[in-house]
């Protein structure tokens, strides 16, 4: 999915999960995430809920969320059904019957999510390169719309433009680094056709955000970082991974002391909004206790 050589080099420091990322059955993927204490969706949830609440007040209508790098609909499950990551890990950790057919597997999970409350008046569009993951999340009802597209290498299909014109909020919890400014360049004309959605990105600290910020600026956006805040994405998969990431951070001029040096990959939060919206409510007021 990469189109940025510098990002390619940074990603080489990270553990690869390609072998479990795009299967029909998501359980192996969640087992790997659980082992590593993958927690960034939990950290992102209250921030996204805050933004959704503000947008609902402005729109007085259903908020349409575009989740970039949606995989199996993790953020959708947490936002639409008010689930937690431990609850999600428990659900996907169940042992099902060995002779269960794929149809029975899908029907079981459809019923499970159908029976949960939906406290948020939102619809979620998921976009990811992982075709099987997107299809599964759509089939069991976590995603209202699923788009399996690699915007790093191909243009946005015309068939997706109508759905994306409804987007009020764009979210991501770790795909920046695989997704670069190329994806945003191809996405922005569609999502800004009828409105200017807010764009909320959690970005691992070793990935520079400046190229994406510049691309968004060209469309009339101001990007603000929530200063002084870091968020745990997951634990390092190995001593080797940690060592390589620490080296990369230092090369970028970022001090990992007391942060990544303690054992976790950390992300920062960037919010991009139209100039008028950012001027009306600065990011610090938006998230004031």
N, C-alpha and C positions, 0 to 999 in steps of 0.2 A: 504493500500500500504506500510505500514511501516514494517520494520524489525529491527528497532533499538529502544530499550526500552527508552533510554534517549530522543530520538527524539519524541517518543510517548508522553512522559510527557510534553515536550515543546509544542507539538501541542495541548494538552488539554487546553492550555491557549488561543488558537486562536478560533475565531468564526468559526463554522462549516457551510459549504455551500454545503454539500453533497446532500441536498434535491433539489438543482437546477443545480448541476454540470453535470448531465448525462441524460438530457431529450432530446427527439427528437427536440423540439422547444427551441431554445436558448434564447428566449426573457426574460424569468424569470431570467435567469442567468445574463444577461446584466443589467436588472433592479437592481439587488442586487449590482452588481459591481458599477453601476453609483451612487447609494445611498452612497456608501463608498468612492467615489472619486478614484476608482482603476486606478492608473496612471503609474505603473511600465513599461508597454510596451512602453509608450511614452518616458520615460526616457531611455529605452534600445535601442529604434529605431536608434538614431544617432550613438550610439556605434556599434551596429550590422552593420549598413550601412558602417561605417568606416572599419570594419573588412572585410566585403564583398568586398569593393573596393580594399583593399590590396590583397585579395585572387584572385580577378579577374585579377589583374595585373600579379600575379604569374602564374595563370592557363590559362589565355587568353581563357576562356571558361565559360560555365554556372557554377555557384556556387551552389552546393547542400547543403542545410541547413537541419539539423535534429533538430526539435524543441521539446524538452522534456517537457511534461506537456502541450501539445498544446491546450487542450480543444477544443473550436469551431474555432480554427484557427486565434486567435487574432493577434499573431505576424506575421503570414502569410499575413493577410489583410494589416497590417501596412507596411510591407516590399515589398510585391509584387505589391500592388496598391497605395503605398504612402499615405495611409489614416492616420488620426489622431484618437485618442480615442474619442474626441467629435463627429467626423463624424460617427464613428462606433456606438456610443451610439444613435445618431440620427437615423441611419439606423434601428437598432434593436428596436427602440422605436416606430416605425410606427404601427398604428392600421390597421390591415388587415381585410378583410371581415370575418364576423362570420361564414359564410358557406363555407369558403375556404377549399378545400381538401388538404391533405398532399402533393399530387402531385403538385397542383397549388402553394402551399407555396414554395416548393423546386424550381420549375421552375422560379418563380419570383426572387428569390435570385440568381439563376444561371445567369439570364439575367442581374441583377444588377451588379454583379462582372465581368461578361464577357464584359460589356460595359465600364469598367474602364481601364485606361492605365496601362501597366505593365512596369514601368521604370527600374526596376531591372532585370538583366538577371540571375534570380535565380529560383530554384525549391525547394519546401519545403516538407520534409517528417515530418509528425506529429506523435508523439508517446505519448500515454496517456492510462490510465486504463479505461477512460470513453468511452465505446464502441459507445454509441449513438452520443456523441459529435464528436468523430473522424469520424464516418460514415457520419454525416451531413456535416462537413467541407470538406470532400472529395467529397461528392455528389454535393455541390454547387461550387466546383472548387478552394477553398482556399488552400487545401492540394493537392499536386500532388500524394502523397502516404500517406495512413493513416494506422497506426499500433496500434491496441488496445491490449496492452500487459502490464501485471504487472511483471516487471523484478525483483521486490522485492521477488516474490514468485515462479516465473517460469522461466525456461531458455528461451533464445531467440530462436524462431522457425527457423529452417533451411531455410524456405521459405523467411524469411526477410533478410537473409545475403547478397544476391546479391544487393538489393537496398541500404543497408547500406554501402556497400563497396565503394559507390560513394561519401560519405559524405565528404564535405570540412570544414564545420563549424557546431558545436553543440551549441545550444543555450538553455537557460532556464531563466525564469523570475519569479521564486518563487516556483518551485517544489522541490528544495532541502529542505529536512526536511520531505517531503513525500517520496522523492527519496533519497536513501542512497548510500554508496559505493557498496552495493550489485548490484544495477542496473548498475553501471559503470563497475563492474567486468564482468558482463554478456554481456555488450554492446561493450566493448573495443576490443575483438578479431575480431569482425565483421567490426567495423569502421576503424581499423588500419591494415586491411589485405593488402590493396593496397596503402594506404597513411596514413599520420598522420594528421587528421583534427585538427583545432584549436577548443578549447572548452571554451565557454563563459557563465559563470553562474552569475546571480544576486541572492544573498543569503541573506535572512533576518538575521539581526545581531545576533539574539539569537541562530542561528544554527551554531555550529562549522563545519568548512569545512576541518579539518585536515585529517579525515579518507578518504574522497574522494581525497584530495590532495595526500595522500600517495599511494592510488591505482593508480592514474594517474602517479605518479613518477615511479612506477614499470614498466610502459610502455614507459619510456623515456621522460616524460613531466616535464616541469618547470611551476609552478603556481605562478603568480604574482597578487597582489591585487592593484587596483587603489587607492593609499593611499590618505587619507584626503577627500574622496568623499563618500557621502551617497545619496540614491535615495528613494524617497517616493514610497512605494508600494500602500498603501491606508490608509484611516483614520481608527482609531479603531472603531469597531462596537458598543462598549459600554464602560462605565467606568470600568466595571468588567474586560473586556478583556484587557484594558490598564493596570489596576492594576496588573493583573496576568503576563502580558508580562514584565512590569517594574521589578517585583519581579524576574522573570526568568533571565532577563539581569543582574541584580545585583548579582544573584547567580553565573552567568558565569564570574563575574568580569568586566562587561561592564557598563560604566557609561552612563545612558540615559539622563542626564541633558542637556537641550537644544536640545535634539533630540527626542527620543520617548516620553519623558515627555511632549513634546509640542503637542502631539495628533496624530502622524502618525507612522505606521510601516515603518521602514527604512531598506533598503538593501544595501549591498556592492557588488562591482563587482570584480570577479576573472576571470583571463584569463590564460588558460593552453595551452602551445604550446610546440612543440618539442624543445629540448635543443638548437639545432642549430638556429632555428627561433628566440627564445627568446634572444639569444646572439647577433644576428645580429641587431635586433631592440627592445630595451627595451620598456616596456609598456609605460613609460613616453613619449618617442619619438613617439610611435605609435599614441598617442592621443594629441600630442602637437598642440596647436592652430595654 
